[in-house]
Amino acid sequence: MLVSHLYLFAVFLLFSLSSSYIVEDDGHWPWHKTKYLTRTNWTSALKADTSTSKVRQPVWIVFYYLTYCGFCKLAEPGWEAAAQYATGWSRYLRLGAYDCASESSSQNDICEDEGYPQWRIFCPLTNSTQLAFNSERRSGNVKPEDILMWSIKKLNKIAHVCYGKTWPVRHVIEPQSLDDLNRVIPPNYKNFQLFVSDDILLYSLYVLNNSKTVYKEPIFRLHTKNPVKSGVSLWKGSRNEHGEITLEPMDWTQAMKQFVLNVHNSSHSDKLESEKPGALRPTLTDVDSTVVWMVNKDLRRKLPTLFEDVKSWLNVLHTYYPGSESVKTFLYDLINFMNDRTTLTSKELQNYINSTSIIKLPDIKFDHCNGSDPTKRGYTCGLWLLFHSMTVKQALLAEDNKLPSDAKPIDVIVPIREFVRKFFLCEECVKHFTNMTSNAEHEIPSYKENVLYLWRGHNKVNERLRNEELSSDPAWPKVPFPTKQECNTCVRQVDENNDATEFDENEVYNYLKEKLFHLNIPCDSTWMRMNTSNSQHSVADLLPYGISGRMATILTKQHVSDEDLQIMDRDDVEHLFKNEYGFTFRDRKQFWNIVQKIQISENTNRKTEEIAHSPESLEHVYGFVEEEEKEESTDSKQHQLSHSNHLFENKVTSNIDDDDDKHSNSSSHLSISSGYIFTYPTILPSFSSSITHALQTNTIHKQWAAFINELARWVMSIKPCLREQHEYRAIGQTLYEKYPNIGTAGPKPWSFLCRSLSQRIRTERWQRRKAITMKNRKESQRKTLDRNNDMADFEILI
Ligand SMILES: Cc1cc2nc3c(=O)[nH]c(=O)nc-3n(C[C@H](O)[C@H](O)[C@H](O)COP(=O)(O)OP(=O)(O)OC[C@H]3O[C@@H](n4cnc5c(N)ncnc54)[C@H](O)[C@@H]3O)c2cc1C
């Protein structure tokens, strides 16, 4: 017995050391030996074939996983090794894998939203409508031997139901003599084997490894202490025509060799150790893609059961959403849609996303979270980015006094924890994260602390996963974040590997807040932060050139031609400037305040000081103030004229000069990094049926306002900060070519449309700003009223 166990151990050791993991590019895991199951092949694979009376269908052990779950990834090589070992057993047992992330939310009956990874056993019966032992579940550490041992033990228990007498692993026989053996072994077996061992698992393995012959030559087991053949051994039995049994010894060692696998050992990490894929910094696309995935998968599959939870998470997500305006608008509309209902099925949500919503969600594409292969990073990375940016957004709103009066620092982290607990399907992740944040309500005294709380928590996860090679992307090793390279001032001390061991938390906070997770600076309000050092920098940059000079540069950069200027109104020009510098021509007072600040600041860079005091530069500034009353400077006009030939180049980024890099927080930088660029011919919206009809029947001028309204709303959903003239032009020209009846007289037939559109977009932005101001005003009125009421109550009391 000891010998056989030792042998088994050696066999499995070989197993464990060898793992085959090769990554493919089709988005699925590279199941080579494990059968990749899908909803389409699920029924045919798992249900019994009732066309014959015999049950020949194998039992299935199915690994349930999520492509994006680190623990699932850890288990995958174990499954491949087990499946490779069991390839010969397919008559009785098959190993399959099912990606629960691929479940369509309207049909999630296969996965049933449990934690992952897990595996289940399916035993087909003759009754095709039923799967016996309704998927008994198992999860945890997955070594190949665990999978196989568990499967065999399980099968030995349930085989009589699944297979009846066809199950080849038999109960031990206890003959008292050779003659008795002849009686115990049914007379129809001419050939058979005797496996003498007390180890039922080893016996089961041996039987299953002989799956192809065992039904003709059954294998019986005897205890090692038996009167026929004692001691661990293997015998070949045969019955002659007189019914007499003879036993020939078989080579045990030779027979055991079949347990040893020759698994091709290739480490995926060797293959993947390559260049870092993905952008170095998080982008809006990362966050948007995460939400698209989340809504389509995690949230949808929990409907209608967790309808109220989905709604409250969407509310928090919308309030602190750091991604694009279009996804934010989508969330807003969806919340309203849900508010009008008492329930929502996942199918109804799917219909809403695909048909009802006027905002079409973007395709999923990860920039910073792009992994070395499709199974790495992606959604989980995006989730972290989303969570961090939400805490940052909350801190920024608090700084700007834009949070409701009853807001608390835990308003974001607690819903995040609840989201993870209720919707995130990676079981281990949920366990750890909810444990880690279980006391959040009592640990977070401020908004800043909230940002740092999540940062510390994420670093704990990084540390835990550091050595779990398969869960992380080798191109993005798990190290304390941020590294010294990423933020020099954040790191106080490093170890011999240059990993941070001590941080300056104030610097970390600033880094996360200013540089990293402040993704979406809305184009219409908060980005105008005149008192920030950034604006001082911008003003300093302006002084040597004067407003006019800088304006001319901007117009050139934006390919604004003389012709464009004829159709642009003053606001458009101002917005171009504001886009670049954070304030408009009209914000003179603020401008001068900043100039003064620059002049008196002790820390101001000498060069700036000199410039600010130089009579020459002030002349520029005064020059601007006087010029301000004029429509535009002749200077810039001339400048623009010479550039009108760039009209249709449509390459915004190519013309960005070095200045832009310095203003990494400016919205021009963001619109370029985050946004879609409308280039001619561009994408166009699908209009409502009445507008489409009007466009097709040459009656659009009767519905011009509604038409422009729809167009503006759609444009803003794609690009809320659209200000580039060439992009307006691309939209106008493309529309004109499709529907010539939108054309009017003017410099270009589409000029009128461009102008209407830009005016409508400005109005829309203004209305949104006004709505926020009104909301804040109401809020403060409510507070005053509450205070007065409290006072009145107090007075009554005394
Ligand atoms: C809530 C949650 C819990 C998880 N728990 C587990 C788990 O228990 N086991 C498991 O295997 N996987 C877990 N995951 C997945 C895992 O943390 C990673 O997301 C995954 O391994 C991909 O790693 P990554 O290299 O893309 O970087 P991620 O860790 O996903 O980080 C994404 C980005 O965030 C930034 N970042 C990194 N560290 C910090 C920090 N401390 N503060 C701020 N920003 C930072 C970096 O820019 C990084 O590229 C969890 C994911 C989430 C969202």
The ligand as a Tripos MOL2 file, in Angstrom:
@<TRIPOS>MOLECULE
LIG
   53    58     1     0     0
SMALL
NO_CHARGES

@<TRIPOS>ATOM
      1 C1        -12.0810   45.0710   -5.8910 C.3       1 LIG1
      2 C2        -11.1290   44.1160   -6.5450 C.ar      1 LIG1
      3 C3        -10.5940   43.0690   -5.8040 C.ar      1 LIG1
      4 C4         -9.7210   42.1500   -6.4030 C.ar      1 LIG1
      5 N1         -9.2380   41.0960   -5.6910 N.ar      1 LIG1
      6 C5         -8.4730   40.1590   -6.2920 C.ar      1 LIG1
      7 C6         -8.0430   39.0040   -5.5990 C.ar      1 LIG1
      8 O1         -8.3360   38.8320   -4.4330 O.2       1 LIG1
      9 N2         -7.3070   38.0800   -6.2800 N.ar      1 LIG1
     10 C7         -6.9910   38.2440   -7.6090 C.ar      1 LIG1
     11 O2         -6.3390   37.3710   -8.1800 O.2       1 LIG1
     12 N3         -7.3710   39.3400   -8.2780 N.ar      1 LIG1
     13 C8         -8.1000   40.2940   -7.6610 C.ar      1 LIG1
     14 N4         -8.5210   41.3810   -8.3610 N.ar      1 LIG1
     15 C9         -7.9620   41.6380   -9.6820 C.3       1 LIG1
     16 C10        -6.5660   42.2590   -9.5330 C.3       1 LIG1
     17 O3         -6.4980   43.1900   -8.4600 O.3       1 LIG1
     18 C11        -6.1070   43.0150  -10.7640 C.3       1 LIG1
     19 O4         -7.1370   43.8640  -11.1810 O.3       1 LIG1
     20 C12        -5.7450   42.1100  -11.9100 C.3       1 LIG1
     21 O5         -4.7770   41.1930  -11.4920 O.3       1 LIG1
     22 C13        -5.1630   42.9540  -13.0660 C.3       1 LIG1
     23 O6         -3.9980   43.6310  -12.5850 O.3       1 LIG1
     24 P1         -3.3510   44.8720  -13.2970 P.3       1 LIG1
     25 O7         -1.9200   44.5890  -13.4890 O.co2     1 LIG1
     26 O8         -4.1220   45.2140  -14.4930 O.co2     1 LIG1
     27 O9         -3.4230   46.0890  -12.2630 O.3       1 LIG1
     28 P2         -4.5610   46.4310  -11.2520 P.3       1 LIG1
     29 O10        -4.1750   45.9580   -9.9020 O.co2     1 LIG1
     30 O11        -5.8820   46.0040  -11.7750 O.co2     1 LIG1
     31 O12        -4.4940   48.0130  -11.2410 O.3       1 LIG1
     32 C14        -4.9870   48.8000  -12.3080 C.3       1 LIG1
     33 C15        -4.2080   50.0970  -12.3620 C.3       1 LIG1
     34 O13        -4.4170   50.8320  -11.1670 O.3       1 LIG1
     35 C16        -3.2440   51.5450  -10.8160 C.3       1 LIG1
     36 N5         -2.8680   51.1250   -9.4660 N.ar      1 LIG1
     37 C17        -2.1770   50.0430   -9.0630 C.ar      1 LIG1
     38 N6         -2.0830   50.0260   -7.7300 N.ar      1 LIG1
     39 C18        -2.7370   51.1100   -7.2800 C.ar      1 LIG1
     40 C19        -2.9940   51.6570   -5.9900 C.ar      1 LIG1
     41 N7         -2.5390   51.0830   -4.8720 N.pl3     1 LIG1
     42 N8         -3.7080   52.7910   -5.8980 N.ar      1 LIG1
     43 C20        -4.1510   53.4180   -6.9960 C.ar      1 LIG1
     44 N9         -3.9220   52.9590   -8.2360 N.ar      1 LIG1
     45 C21        -3.2420   51.8150   -8.3780 C.ar      1 LIG1
     46 C22        -2.2020   51.2430  -11.8560 C.3       1 LIG1
     47 O14        -2.2560   52.2650  -12.8130 O.3       1 LIG1
     48 C23        -2.6980   49.9360  -12.4340 C.3       1 LIG1
     49 O15        -2.2800   49.7520  -13.7500 O.3       1 LIG1
     50 C24        -9.3810   42.3110   -7.7710 C.ar      1 LIG1
     51 C25        -9.9250   43.3720   -8.5100 C.ar      1 LIG1
     52 C26       -10.7830   44.2650   -7.9060 C.ar      1 LIG1
     53 C27       -11.3640   45.3980   -8.7160 C.3       1 LIG1
@<TRIPOS>BOND
     1     1     2 1
     2     2     3 ar
     3     2    52 ar
     4     3     4 ar
     5     4     5 ar
     6     4    50 ar
     7     5     6 ar
     8     6     7 ar
     9     6    13 1
    10     7     8 2
    11     7     9 ar
    12     9    10 ar
    13    10    11 2
    14    10    12 ar
    15    12    13 ar
    16    13    14 ar
    17    14    15 1
    18    14    50 ar
    19    15    16 1
    20    16    17 1
    21    16    18 1
    22    18    19 1
    23    18    20 1
    24    20    21 1
    25    20    22 1
    26    22    23 1
    27    23    24 1
    28    24    25 2
    29    24    26 1
    30    24    27 1
    31    27    28 1
    32    28    29 2
    33    28    30 1
    34    28    31 1
    35    31    32 1
    36    32    33 1
    37    33    34 1
    38    33    48 1
    39    34    35 1
    40    35    36 1
    41    35    46 1
    42    36    37 ar
    43    36    45 ar
    44    37    38 ar
    45    38    39 ar
    46    39    40 ar
    47    39    45 ar
    48    40    41 1
    49    40    42 ar
    50    42    43 ar
    51    43    44 ar
    52    44    45 ar
    53    46    47 1
    54    46    48 1
    55    48    49 1
    56    50    51 ar
    57    51    52 ar
    58    52    53 1
@<TRIPOS>SUBSTRUCTURE
     1 LIG1         1 GROUP 0 **** ****
